[in-house]
Amino acid sequence: MFEVLVYLFENYLEADIRPDHLTLTRELSAAGFDDDDIERAVNWFSTLEDMTREGEAAENDVPTGMRLFAEAETAKINSECRGFLLFLEQAGVMQPYQRELVIDRAMALSNNPVTLEEIKWTVLMTLWNQGKANDYLFIADAIFGDEQPTLH
């Protein structure tokens, strides 16, 4: 499913092309993707869009507490990935509600555990979906750059 998500992002979402469900399914199938993976990826993006609309109301609600991960989350999202999310939040790239979107969407990925690359792509897709162009540039560099960010 993850490969379909990246393909969708690179070929449709980034260019702001939004074909209808039937056209999209047909084109992805012609590109060689499995029907089940296509359906899960389309649902993944639909849920992200729905959650983004709901989360925009919480954008100004900045909690002062600390985020604790549930056992299922720590099993799926390793410490390297959680550290990357913390780095983005501390750097001001992501707000707490965006972090929650990323965690939710990472938990919805079929891979277990998710990789750092998958987390980076999930962050990228989440921020892009919200129109955070400046954040996108930073995230793209973090995804394709060789250096890993350092917490200070």
Secondary structure, DSSP 8 states (H G I E B T S, - for coil): -HHHHHHHIIIIITTT----HHHHHHHHHHTT--HHHHHHHHHHHHHHHHHHHHHHTTTT----S-----HHHHHHB-HHHHHHHHHHHHTTSS-HHHHHHHHHHHHTSSSSSB-HHHHHHHHHHHHHHTT-HHHHHHHHHHHH-SS-----
